Amino acid sequence: MRALRYGPVVLMCGALLACGGKGGGSDHPPGPPIPVPSFVCVDAAPATDRVVLRCAGKVADDIWRIDVVAGVPTTSDDINGFRFDVTFDPQQLAFVPGSADKGDLLDRDGHTVLFAAALDPNDAGRLIVGLNRTGGTGIRGQAPNDLIMSFCLRALTGAPFGPLAPAFENARADDSSLQAIPEIGFDNDTLFLSVE
């Protein structure tokens, strides 16, 4: 029986591969990497007395946390609450259930804030939000407490889309008499989401 000596051949092939030897591959250079779609958020800072949507951070590859913030300091010192809808394209974006959370603007002095945020049962592209201080007194928006509330949106497709601009509708800030505060407005087209 003849002994076969494969050991030196295996070691030689391993050394060639480890040292960058061609090892019998193609003479063509590798192609460019395959692009992976990315969920992107772009925003703008609020002006004084303006409420806007801001990109708070990417929670997952397909989820962005969105902040609703006020430009502070506010001229009004009697802000008692906010109510608004955030609308978005339900074919491309979805609200992440359980992601809505109140911010620190209304409760920085320790007052209790009533908070509710839910999808409209007849419109999957409409998040209805209401916040109100208890106790009947208002507050001034001051830095660093500019956050009204936050929520998450999920991209429903990996295919490119956008840019899409979620928008405010039926929006107002209320004073302690539950009257609209005319100095505080809501700006659309300050945040854009896309998959690129």
C-alpha positions as CSV (number, residue, x, y, z in Angstrom):
1,M,0.0,0.0,0.0
2,R,1.4,3.3,-1.1
3,A,1.2,6.3,1.3
4,L,-0.2,9.5,-0.3
5,R,1.3,12.8,0.8
6,Y,-1.5,15.3,0.7
7,G,-0.3,17.2,3.8
8,P,2.3,19.3,1.9
9,V,-0.2,20.1,-0.9
10,V,-2.9,21.2,1.6
11,L,-0.4,23.4,3.5
12,M,0.8,25.0,0.3
13,C,-2.7,25.9,-0.9
14,G,-3.6,27.3,2.6
15,A,-0.4,29.4,2.6
16,L,-1.2,30.8,-0.9
17,L,-4.7,31.7,0.1
18,A,-3.7,33.3,3.4
19,C,-1.0,35.4,1.8
20,G,-3.3,36.7,-0.9
21,G,-2.4,34.3,-3.7
22,K,-4.9,34.1,-6.5
23,G,-5.8,30.6,-5.7
24,G,-7.4,30.0,-9.1
25,G,-10.1,32.7,-8.9
26,S,-11.3,35.0,-11.7
27,D,-9.1,37.7,-13.2
28,H,-12.1,40.2,-13.0
29,P,-12.1,42.6,-10.1
30,P,-15.1,42.3,-7.7
31,G,-18.1,44.3,-8.6
32,P,-19.4,47.3,-6.6
33,P,-21.3,46.5,-3.4
34,I,-25.0,46.0,-3.8
35,P,-26.7,49.1,-2.5
36,V,-29.0,48.6,0.5
37,P,-32.0,50.9,0.8
38,S,-31.7,53.2,3.8
39,F,-34.6,54.8,5.7
40,V,-33.7,58.5,6.0
41,C,-35.1,61.4,8.0
42,V,-34.2,65.1,7.4
43,D,-35.6,68.0,9.4
44,A,-35.3,71.7,10.3
45,A,-35.2,73.5,13.6
46,P,-38.3,75.3,14.9
47,A,-38.5,79.1,15.1
48,T,-39.8,80.7,18.3
49,D,-43.5,79.9,18.9
50,R,-43.6,77.3,16.1
51,V,-44.3,73.6,16.6
52,V,-42.5,71.2,14.2
53,L,-41.7,67.6,13.7
54,R,-38.1,66.6,14.3
55,C,-36.0,63.5,13.6
56,A,-35.2,62.1,17.1
57,G,-33.3,59.0,16.1
58,K,-33.3,55.8,14.2
59,V,-34.7,53.1,16.4
60,A,-34.2,50.2,13.9
61,D,-33.4,50.0,10.2
62,D,-37.0,50.6,9.3
63,I,-38.1,52.8,12.3
64,W,-37.6,56.5,13.1
65,R,-38.6,58.2,16.4
66,I,-40.2,61.5,15.6
67,D,-40.3,64.4,18.1
68,V,-43.0,67.1,18.2
69,V,-41.1,70.1,19.5
70,A,-41.9,73.8,20.1
71,G,-39.6,76.7,19.4
72,V,-38.6,78.0,22.9
73,P,-38.8,80.2,24.7
74,T,-42.4,80.8,23.9
75,T,-44.0,84.3,24.1
76,S,-47.0,82.8,25.9
77,D,-46.6,81.9,29.5
78,D,-50.0,80.3,29.7
79,I,-49.7,77.1,27.6
80,N,-52.0,74.5,29.0
81,G,-52.2,71.9,26.3
82,F,-51.9,70.9,22.6
83,R,-54.2,69.0,20.3
84,F,-53.3,68.0,16.8
85,D,-53.4,65.2,14.2
86,V,-50.2,64.0,12.4
87,T,-51.0,62.7,8.9
88,F,-48.8,60.5,6.8
89,D,-49.1,58.1,3.8
90,P,-50.3,54.8,5.1
91,Q,-49.1,53.0,2.0
92,Q,-45.5,53.8,2.9
93,L,-45.5,54.5,6.6
94,A,-47.1,53.1,9.7
95,F,-47.4,54.3,13.3
96,V,-45.7,51.9,15.7
97,P,-48.3,50.9,18.3
98,G,-47.2,51.8,21.9
99,S,-44.5,54.2,20.8
100,A,-46.2,57.5,21.6
101,D,-44.9,59.2,24.8
102,K,-45.5,62.6,26.3
103,G,-42.6,65.1,26.4
104,D,-41.3,67.4,29.1
105,L,-42.6,70.8,28.0
106,L,-45.9,70.7,29.9
107,D,-44.9,68.9,33.1
108,R,-41.5,70.5,33.9
109,D,-43.0,72.1,37.0
110,G,-44.5,68.9,38.3
111,H,-48.1,69.3,37.2
112,T,-49.8,66.2,36.0
113,V,-50.4,66.0,32.2
114,L,-53.2,64.1,30.6
115,F,-52.0,62.5,27.4
116,A,-53.6,60.4,24.6
117,A,-52.4,59.4,21.2
118,A,-54.1,56.9,18.9
119,L,-54.6,56.1,15.3
120,D,-57.9,57.3,13.8
121,P,-59.9,54.0,13.6
122,N,-61.1,55.1,10.1
123,D,-57.7,56.4,8.8
124,A,-54.5,54.4,9.3
125,G,-52.6,57.5,8.2
126,R,-53.8,59.8,11.0
127,L,-52.4,59.9,14.5
128,I,-54.7,61.9,16.8
129,V,-52.9,63.5,19.8
130,G,-54.1,65.5,22.9
131,L,-52.2,66.7,25.9
132,N,-53.5,68.9,28.7
133,R,-52.2,70.1,32.1
134,T,-54.3,69.5,35.1
135,G,-54.8,72.2,37.7
136,G,-55.9,75.1,35.5
137,T,-52.6,77.0,35.2
138,G,-50.5,77.3,32.1
139,I,-46.7,77.3,31.6
140,R,-44.1,79.0,29.3
141,G,-42.1,76.8,27.0
142,Q,-38.4,77.2,28.0
143,A,-35.2,75.5,27.0
144,P,-34.3,72.7,27.4
145,N,-37.9,71.6,27.8
146,D,-39.2,71.9,24.2
147,L,-40.5,68.3,23.7
148,I,-44.3,68.1,23.4
149,M,-44.4,64.4,22.6
150,S,-42.8,61.7,20.5
151,F,-43.8,58.7,18.4
152,C,-42.3,56.2,15.9
153,L,-43.0,55.6,12.3
154,R,-42.1,52.4,10.4
155,A,-41.3,52.2,6.7
156,L,-43.6,49.6,5.2
157,T,-41.4,48.8,2.2
158,G,-37.7,48.4,1.4
159,A,-38.3,49.9,-2.0
160,P,-37.3,53.5,-2.5
161,F,-40.0,56.2,-1.9
162,G,-40.3,59.8,-0.9
163,P,-39.5,62.2,0.3
164,L,-42.7,62.2,2.3
165,A,-43.6,65.0,4.7
166,P,-45.9,64.0,7.6
167,A,-48.1,67.0,8.4
168,F,-50.1,68.6,11.1
169,E,-53.9,69.0,10.8
170,N,-56.5,70.2,13.2
171,A,-53.7,71.7,15.3
172,R,-53.8,74.2,18.1
173,A,-52.2,75.1,21.4
174,D,-54.6,76.0,24.3
175,D,-54.2,78.4,27.2
176,S,-55.6,77.7,30.8
177,S,-59.0,78.9,29.7
178,L,-58.9,76.3,26.9
179,Q,-58.8,79.1,24.3
180,A,-56.5,78.8,21.3
181,I,-53.2,80.6,21.6
182,P,-52.8,82.6,18.4
183,E,-49.0,83.2,18.8
184,I,-48.3,79.5,18.6
185,G,-48.5,77.9,15.2
186,F,-47.7,74.5,13.6
187,D,-45.4,74.3,10.6
188,N,-45.5,71.6,8.0
189,D,-42.8,70.6,5.5
190,T,-40.1,70.7,8.3
191,L,-39.5,66.9,8.3
192,F,-39.1,64.5,5.3
193,L,-38.8,60.7,5.3
194,S,-37.6,58.6,2.5
195,V,-36.1,55.2,1.6
196,E,-33.2,55.8,-0.7
